Amino acid sequence: MLIWSKIYLPMERVRTTDLRKIIAAGFAFFVHLFSYAYSAHHTSISHLMLIFSLNPVTTAIGSWIFFKEKMTKRQMVSYLLALIGIYILAREKQGTSEITGDMMALVAATTFSAYALLSQWARRDLSNSIFASRMYLAGSFFFFITAIVFGNMPPVAGSTRGWVAIGLLTLFPTLLGHGIFTFSLKHIPLYILSLGKLLEPGLAAISAYLFFGESVSSAAFFSSILIFSSVLLVIKIR
């Protein structure tokens, strides 16, 4: 995030009200990434992604409360299917660390919704380059402070494999993934963008099985079916 901000930080002045929105979005983005990373180390990838798929529901509720965007009956049924899938998964617990990881996945989902809603609010008056560059800078600042407080400053030198991984994470999920996401906020309804993330859990469970050897339980499999069904229902809406 800091690399992107340094490379492309437009010098145009930003109003104080808009700056507050950017900082708030950057903080929500920071909490989302922090809790997401924590969850990834304390629960299975399939659990993380399935619980994180709650974010379209919380995003839709936030849009209804703050932007007065109405939900159709089909959307509500779609969200209900996803929630049932998450509930089935939540009943399958495997110890304290698993519960902690699952709870942090829920935090990641709700803070992602906050980040998306705040970004949509800010993007009404700001270009994507102005908003994204400063939002990433704010998020980097919060990560830097956290590293200092907890004494986890990253080493100046690391393994080649580690730096390649960092580079790929910066390029694809951050610059391309979130950059395209914030750009699309001004052109595509937020509920459609958030619902698209419902495709991730099944793909993540399959990837975890193929690349990390994680077993996929019957509960996780059935949850994936319900969530994919909710996606199909949303596609039907369009």
C-alpha positions as CSV (number, residue, x, y, z in Angstrom):
1,M,0.0,0.0,0.0
2,L,2.8,2.4,0.9
3,I,4.6,1.6,-2.4
4,W,1.5,2.5,-4.4
5,S,1.1,5.8,-2.5
6,K,4.7,6.8,-3.1
7,I,4.6,5.9,-6.8
8,Y,1.3,7.7,-7.5
9,L,0.2,10.4,-5.0
10,P,-1.6,13.2,-6.9
11,M,-0.7,16.6,-5.3
12,E,-4.2,18.0,-5.6
13,R,-5.6,19.5,-2.4
14,V,-8.3,17.6,-0.6
15,R,-11.0,19.2,1.5
16,T,-11.0,18.5,5.2
17,T,-14.4,16.7,5.1
18,D,-13.1,14.4,2.3
19,L,-9.9,13.8,4.1
20,R,-11.8,12.6,7.1
21,K,-13.7,10.1,4.9
22,I,-10.4,8.9,3.4
23,I,-8.8,8.4,6.8
24,A,-11.9,6.5,8.1
25,A,-11.9,4.3,5.0
26,G,-8.2,3.7,5.5
27,F,-8.7,2.7,9.1
28,A,-11.5,0.3,8.2
29,F,-9.3,-1.2,5.5
30,F,-6.5,-1.6,8.0
31,V,-8.7,-3.4,10.5
32,H,-10.1,-5.6,7.7
33,L,-6.7,-6.7,6.5
34,F,-5.3,-7.2,10.1
35,S,-8.3,-9.3,11.2
36,Y,-8.3,-11.2,7.9
37,A,-4.6,-12.1,8.2
38,Y,-5.0,-13.1,11.9
39,S,-8.0,-15.3,11.0
40,A,-6.0,-17.0,8.2
41,H,-3.5,-18.2,10.9
42,H,-6.1,-19.3,13.4
43,T,-8.7,-21.1,11.3
44,S,-8.9,-23.0,8.1
45,I,-9.0,-21.2,4.8
46,S,-12.4,-22.6,3.9
47,H,-13.9,-21.4,7.3
48,L,-12.3,-18.0,6.8
49,M,-13.8,-17.5,3.4
50,L,-17.2,-18.8,4.2
51,I,-17.6,-16.6,7.3
52,F,-16.2,-13.6,5.4
53,S,-18.9,-14.1,2.8
54,L,-21.2,-12.5,5.4
55,N,-20.0,-9.1,4.2
56,P,-22.6,-8.7,1.4
57,V,-25.3,-8.9,4.0
58,T,-23.7,-6.3,6.3
59,T,-22.9,-4.1,3.3
60,A,-26.6,-4.3,2.2
61,I,-27.8,-3.4,5.7
62,G,-25.3,-0.5,5.8
63,S,-26.5,0.8,2.4
64,W,-30.1,0.6,3.5
65,I,-29.4,2.5,6.7
66,F,-27.0,5.2,5.4
67,F,-27.8,5.5,1.7
68,K,-31.5,4.5,1.8
69,E,-30.9,1.8,-0.8
70,K,-33.8,-0.7,-0.8
71,M,-33.4,-4.5,-0.9
72,T,-35.5,-6.6,-3.1
73,K,-37.2,-9.8,-1.8
74,R,-34.9,-11.9,-4.0
75,Q,-31.9,-10.2,-2.5
76,M,-33.2,-10.9,1.0
77,V,-33.7,-14.6,0.1
78,S,-30.2,-14.7,-1.4
79,Y,-28.7,-13.2,1.8
80,L,-30.7,-15.7,3.9
81,L,-29.3,-18.7,2.0
82,A,-25.7,-17.3,2.6
83,L,-26.5,-16.8,6.3
84,I,-27.8,-20.4,6.6
85,G,-24.6,-21.7,5.0
86,I,-22.5,-19.7,7.4
87,Y,-24.6,-20.9,10.4
88,I,-24.1,-24.5,9.4
89,L,-20.4,-23.9,9.2
90,A,-20.3,-22.1,12.6
91,R,-21.8,-25.2,14.3
92,E,-18.6,-27.1,13.4
93,K,-16.0,-26.0,16.0
94,Q,-12.5,-27.4,16.5
95,G,-11.2,-25.8,19.7
96,T,-10.4,-22.3,21.0
97,S,-8.0,-21.3,18.3
98,E,-10.7,-22.2,15.7
99,I,-13.3,-20.1,17.5
100,T,-10.9,-17.2,17.7
101,G,-10.1,-17.4,14.0
102,D,-13.7,-17.6,13.1
103,M,-14.5,-14.5,15.2
104,M,-11.8,-12.5,13.5
105,A,-13.2,-13.6,10.2
106,L,-16.5,-12.0,11.2
107,V,-14.6,-8.8,12.2
108,A,-12.9,-8.9,8.8
109,A,-16.3,-9.2,7.1
110,T,-17.9,-6.3,9.0
111,T,-14.9,-4.0,8.6
112,F,-14.8,-4.7,4.9
113,S,-18.4,-3.5,4.7
114,A,-17.4,-0.4,6.6
115,Y,-14.5,0.2,4.2
116,A,-16.8,-0.3,1.1
117,L,-19.5,2.0,2.4
118,L,-17.0,4.7,3.4
119,S,-15.2,4.4,0.1
120,Q,-18.5,4.8,-1.8
121,W,-19.3,7.9,0.2
122,A,-15.9,9.4,-0.4
123,R,-15.8,8.5,-4.1
124,R,-18.9,10.6,-4.8
125,D,-16.7,13.7,-4.7
126,L,-13.2,12.3,-5.4
127,S,-11.5,10.7,-8.4
128,N,-10.2,7.1,-7.9
129,S,-6.5,8.2,-8.1
130,I,-7.0,10.8,-5.4
131,F,-9.0,8.6,-3.1
132,A,-7.1,5.3,-3.5
133,S,-3.6,6.8,-3.1
134,R,-4.4,8.6,0.1
135,M,-6.5,5.8,1.5
136,Y,-3.6,3.4,1.0
137,L,-1.3,5.9,2.6
138,A,-3.6,6.1,5.6
139,G,-3.9,2.3,5.9
140,S,-0.1,2.0,5.7
141,F,0.3,4.5,8.5
142,F,-2.0,2.4,10.8
143,F,0.0,-0.7,10.0
144,F,3.2,1.1,10.7
145,I,2.0,2.3,14.1
146,T,0.7,-1.2,14.9
147,A,4.1,-2.7,14.1
148,I,5.9,-0.2,16.4
149,V,3.5,-0.8,19.3
150,F,3.7,-4.6,19.1
151,G,7.4,-4.6,18.2
152,N,6.9,-6.5,14.9
153,M,8.8,-4.3,12.5
154,P,9.6,-6.2,9.3
155,P,13.3,-6.9,8.6
156,V,15.0,-4.8,6.0
157,A,16.3,-7.9,4.3
158,G,14.3,-11.1,3.8
159,S,14.2,-14.2,1.6
160,T,13.7,-13.9,-2.1
161,R,10.6,-16.0,-1.8
162,G,9.1,-13.7,0.8
163,W,9.8,-10.5,-1.2
164,V,8.3,-12.1,-4.3
165,A,5.1,-13.0,-2.3
166,I,4.9,-9.4,-1.0
167,G,5.4,-8.0,-4.5
168,L,2.6,-10.2,-5.9
169,L,0.3,-9.3,-3.0
170,T,0.9,-5.7,-3.7
171,L,0.4,-5.9,-7.4
172,F,-2.7,-8.2,-7.7
173,P,-4.9,-8.0,-4.6
174,T,-4.1,-4.4,-3.7
175,L,-3.3,-2.4,-6.9
176,L,-5.5,-4.4,-9.3
177,G,-8.1,-5.9,-7.0
178,H,-8.9,-3.1,-4.6
179,G,-8.0,-0.4,-7.2
180,I,-10.6,-1.8,-9.6
181,F,-13.0,-2.1,-6.7
182,T,-12.8,1.5,-5.7
183,F,-12.9,2.6,-9.3
184,S,-16.1,0.6,-9.8
185,L,-17.8,2.1,-6.9
186,K,-18.8,5.1,-9.0
187,H,-20.1,2.9,-11.9
188,I,-21.6,-0.3,-10.4
189,P,-24.0,-0.5,-7.4
190,L,-22.3,-1.5,-4.3
191,Y,-24.5,-4.5,-3.5
192,I,-23.5,-6.1,-6.9
193,L,-19.8,-5.6,-6.1
194,S,-20.1,-7.1,-2.6
195,L,-22.3,-10.0,-3.8
196,G,-19.6,-10.9,-6.4
197,K,-17.4,-11.8,-3.4
198,L,-19.8,-14.7,-2.6
199,L,-18.0,-16.6,-5.3
200,E,-14.8,-16.7,-3.3
201,P,-15.6,-19.3,-0.5
202,G,-16.1,-22.3,-2.8
203,L,-13.1,-21.4,-4.9
204,A,-11.0,-20.9,-1.7
205,A,-12.1,-24.3,-0.3
206,I,-11.2,-26.0,-3.6
207,S,-7.8,-24.2,-3.6
208,A,-7.1,-25.1,0.0
209,Y,-7.8,-28.8,-0.8
210,L,-5.6,-28.7,-3.9
211,F,-2.7,-26.7,-2.7
212,F,-2.6,-27.0,1.1
213,G,-4.1,-30.5,1.6
214,E,-6.9,-29.2,3.8
215,S,-9.9,-31.5,4.0
216,V,-13.3,-30.2,3.2
217,S,-15.9,-31.3,5.7
218,S,-19.5,-32.2,4.7
219,A,-20.6,-29.0,6.6
220,A,-18.3,-26.9,4.6
221,F,-19.4,-28.6,1.3
222,F,-23.1,-28.1,2.1
223,S,-22.4,-24.4,3.1
224,S,-20.7,-23.9,-0.3
225,I,-23.7,-25.2,-2.1
226,L,-26.0,-22.8,-0.3
227,I,-23.8,-19.9,-0.9
228,F,-23.4,-20.7,-4.6
229,S,-27.2,-21.0,-4.8
230,S,-27.5,-17.5,-3.3
231,V,-25.1,-16.2,-6.1
232,L,-27.3,-17.8,-8.8
233,L,-30.3,-16.2,-7.3
234,V,-28.6,-12.8,-7.4
235,I,-27.6,-13.4,-11.1
236,K,-31.3,-14.1,-11.7
237,I,-32.1,-10.6,-10.4
238,R,-30.0,-9.0,-13.0
